[in-house]
């Protein structure tokens, strides 16, 4: 009477079937993620070698070793790839910039600034090809890219401004126009990145570079 109750064996078979389906789903998802990463990594190399504007979807397809139809399953075109690469790098860089800690026992502000600068420069060095693409190709590419870069640079400028203001409040930084000083400091970082990470493939002592940037921005030319 009523509905039959599945046997223990039937329940076990159902669970095994569900686990098999879940396993196939996970493997398929991992395969898609791997293929997507494969296309992105290939695009970085193509853009770095040929330049964004001189690169074509055919170049990306050939470098990634995928069919053209497969490429379009993941991206609408090379612009979509560029935006994703830009978002990835800017997101990583933002995660490397931490607020200045003024709590008792916190490291000195100059040391915190140097640590942050070390992290930013190391991230850019580890992603040198993409860094080169962004500084050479991204500006003026389209309004969305310009807006993303402007937002990122403005975030860095506000970070520097906040650090200088806190340093000033604590007596570490002399009286000055904080907004102008922050803009100047950001400019030195951008130029150093361009000089040491974009215009050359030479190995760079990032700690020495970071120390030089910080020393100049905190002490200037006068000893």
C-alpha positions as CSV (number, residue, x, y, z in Angstrom):
1,X,0.0,0.0,0.0
2,X,1.2,3.5,-0.8
3,X,4.5,4.3,-2.4
4,X,7.3,1.8,-2.2
5,X,10.3,2.7,-0.2
6,X,13.7,2.5,-2.1
7,X,16.0,-0.2,-0.8
8,X,19.3,0.5,0.6
9,X,21.0,-0.6,-2.6
10,X,18.8,1.7,-4.7
11,X,19.7,4.7,-2.4
12,X,23.4,3.9,-2.8
13,X,23.1,3.7,-6.5
14,X,21.3,7.1,-6.6
15,X,24.0,8.7,-4.5
16,X,26.7,7.2,-6.7
17,X,24.9,8.4,-9.8
18,X,24.7,11.9,-8.4
19,X,28.3,11.9,-7.4
20,X,29.3,10.8,-10.9
21,X,27.2,13.7,-12.4
22,X,28.8,16.2,-10.0
23,X,32.3,14.9,-10.9
24,X,31.6,15.3,-14.6
25,X,30.3,18.8,-14.0
26,X,33.3,19.8,-12.0
27,X,35.7,18.3,-14.6
28,X,33.8,20.1,-17.4
29,X,33.9,23.4,-15.5
30,X,37.7,23.0,-14.8
31,X,38.2,22.2,-18.5
32,X,36.4,25.4,-19.5
33,X,38.4,27.5,-17.0
34,X,41.6,26.0,-18.3
35,X,40.7,26.7,-21.9
36,X,39.7,30.3,-21.0
37,X,43.0,30.8,-19.2
38,X,44.9,29.3,-22.2
39,X,43.3,31.9,-24.5
40,X,44.0,34.8,-22.1
41,X,47.6,33.8,-21.6
42,X,48.1,33.5,-25.3
43,X,46.6,37.0,-25.8
44,X,49.0,38.5,-23.4
45,X,51.9,37.2,-25.4
46,X,50.4,38.3,-28.7
47,X,49.5,41.7,-27.5
48,X,53.0,42.2,-26.0
49,X,54.8,41.1,-29.1
50,X,52.6,42.7,-31.9
51,X,50.7,45.4,-30.0
52,X,47.0,45.4,-29.5
53,X,46.0,47.2,-32.6
54,X,48.2,45.1,-34.9
55,X,46.9,41.8,-33.4
56,X,44.0,40.0,-34.9
57,X,41.6,37.3,-33.6
58,X,43.4,34.9,-36.0
59,X,46.7,35.6,-34.2
60,X,45.0,34.9,-30.9
61,X,43.5,31.7,-32.1
62,X,46.7,30.4,-33.5
63,X,48.7,31.3,-30.4
64,X,46.2,29.7,-28.1
65,X,46.0,26.6,-30.3
66,X,42.2,26.6,-30.4
67,X,39.6,26.6,-33.1
68,X,38.0,29.9,-34.1
69,X,34.6,28.7,-33.0
70,X,36.0,27.7,-29.6
71,X,37.5,31.2,-29.2
72,X,34.1,32.8,-29.7
73,X,32.6,30.5,-27.1
74,X,34.6,32.4,-24.5
75,X,35.1,35.9,-25.9
76,X,33.3,38.2,-28.3
77,X,36.6,39.5,-29.7
78,X,40.0,40.8,-28.8
79,X,38.5,43.9,-27.0
80,X,36.7,41.6,-24.6
81,X,39.9,39.8,-23.8
82,X,41.7,43.1,-23.3
83,X,39.1,44.3,-20.8
84,X,39.3,41.0,-18.9
85,X,43.1,41.2,-18.7
86,X,42.9,44.8,-17.6
87,X,40.3,44.0,-14.9
88,X,42.5,41.1,-13.6
89,X,45.6,43.2,-13.3
90,X,44.0,46.2,-11.7
91,X,42.1,44.0,-9.3
92,X,45.3,42.3,-8.2
93,X,47.1,45.6,-7.8
94,X,44.3,47.0,-5.7
95,X,44.5,44.0,-3.4
96,X,48.2,44.9,-2.9
97,X,47.5,48.4,-1.7
98,X,46.6,48.4,2.0
99,X,45.6,51.3,4.1
100,X,48.1,53.0,6.4
101,X,47.8,51.7,10.0
102,X,48.3,54.4,12.6
103,X,47.4,52.1,15.6
104,X,49.9,51.9,18.5
105,X,52.6,49.4,17.6
106,X,52.1,49.6,13.9
107,X,55.2,49.9,11.7
108,X,56.3,53.4,10.8
109,X,54.4,55.0,8.0
110,X,57.5,55.1,5.7
111,X,58.0,51.4,6.2
112,X,54.3,50.7,5.4
113,X,54.6,52.8,2.2
114,X,57.7,50.9,1.2
115,X,56.0,47.6,1.8
116,X,53.1,48.6,-0.3
117,X,55.3,49.9,-3.1
118,X,57.3,46.7,-3.0
119,X,54.1,44.7,-3.5
120,X,52.9,46.8,-6.3
121,X,56.2,46.7,-8.2
122,X,56.6,43.0,-7.6
123,X,53.1,42.4,-9.0
124,X,53.9,44.5,-12.1
125,X,57.2,42.7,-12.6
126,X,55.5,39.3,-12.3
127,X,53.1,40.5,-15.0
128,X,55.6,42.5,-17.1
129,X,54.1,41.6,-20.5
130,X,50.6,42.7,-19.4
131,X,52.0,45.8,-17.7
132,X,53.7,46.7,-21.0
133,X,50.5,46.3,-22.9
134,X,48.6,48.5,-20.5
135,X,51.0,51.4,-20.5
136,X,51.7,51.3,-24.2
137,X,48.3,50.3,-25.6
138,X,45.5,51.0,-23.1
139,X,45.4,54.8,-22.9
140,X,42.9,56.1,-25.5
141,X,41.8,52.6,-26.5
142,X,38.2,53.2,-25.6
143,X,36.2,55.1,-23.0
144,X,35.7,52.1,-20.7
145,X,39.4,51.4,-20.6
146,X,40.2,55.1,-20.0
147,X,37.6,55.1,-17.1
148,X,39.1,52.0,-15.5
149,X,42.6,53.3,-15.7
150,X,41.6,56.7,-14.4
151,X,39.7,55.1,-11.5
152,X,42.7,53.0,-10.6
153,X,45.2,55.9,-10.7
154,X,42.8,58.1,-8.7
155,X,42.6,55.4,-6.1
156,X,46.4,55.3,-5.8
157,X,46.5,59.1,-5.6
158,X,44.0,59.1,-2.8
159,X,45.9,56.4,-1.0
160,X,49.1,58.5,-1.2
161,X,47.2,61.6,-0.2
162,X,45.8,59.8,2.9
163,X,49.2,58.5,3.9
164,X,50.8,61.9,3.6
165,X,47.9,63.5,5.6
166,X,48.3,60.9,8.3
167,X,52.0,61.4,8.3
168,X,51.5,65.2,8.6
169,X,49.1,64.8,11.5
170,X,51.7,62.7,13.3
171,X,54.5,65.0,12.6
172,X,56.4,62.9,10.1
173,X,55.6,65.0,7.1
174,X,56.2,68.7,6.8
175,X,53.5,71.3,6.0
176,X,52.8,71.1,2.2
177,X,50.0,70.9,-0.3
178,X,49.0,67.3,0.2
179,X,47.0,67.0,-3.0
180,X,49.8,68.3,-5.3
181,X,52.4,66.2,-3.4
182,X,50.3,63.1,-3.9
183,X,50.0,63.7,-7.6
184,X,53.7,64.2,-7.9
185,X,54.4,61.0,-6.0
186,X,52.1,59.1,-8.3
187,X,53.8,60.5,-11.3
188,X,57.2,59.3,-10.1
189,X,55.8,55.8,-9.6
190,X,54.3,55.7,-13.1
191,X,57.6,56.9,-14.6
192,X,59.7,54.4,-12.7
193,X,57.4,51.6,-13.8
194,X,57.7,52.8,-17.4
195,X,61.5,53.1,-17.2
196,X,62.3,49.8,-15.4
197,X,59.5,47.5,-16.3
198,X,58.1,48.6,-19.7
199,X,61.0,50.0,-21.8
200,X,63.4,47.2,-20.9
201,X,63.5,43.4,-20.4
202,X,66.5,43.7,-18.0
203,X,66.3,42.2,-14.5
204,X,65.5,44.9,-11.9
205,X,66.4,45.1,-8.2
206,X,62.9,46.1,-7.2
207,X,63.8,46.7,-3.6
208,X,66.5,49.2,-4.6
209,X,64.0,50.9,-7.0
210,X,61.3,51.0,-4.3
211,X,63.7,52.5,-1.8
212,X,64.8,55.1,-4.3
213,X,61.3,56.1,-5.1
214,X,60.3,56.4,-1.4
215,X,63.5,58.2,-0.5
216,X,63.0,60.8,-3.2
217,X,59.3,61.4,-2.3
218,X,59.9,61.7,1.4
219,X,63.2,63.7,1.3
220,X,63.4,65.3,-2.1
221,X,66.8,66.6,-3.4
222,X,68.0,68.4,-0.3
223,X,69.8,66.4,2.3
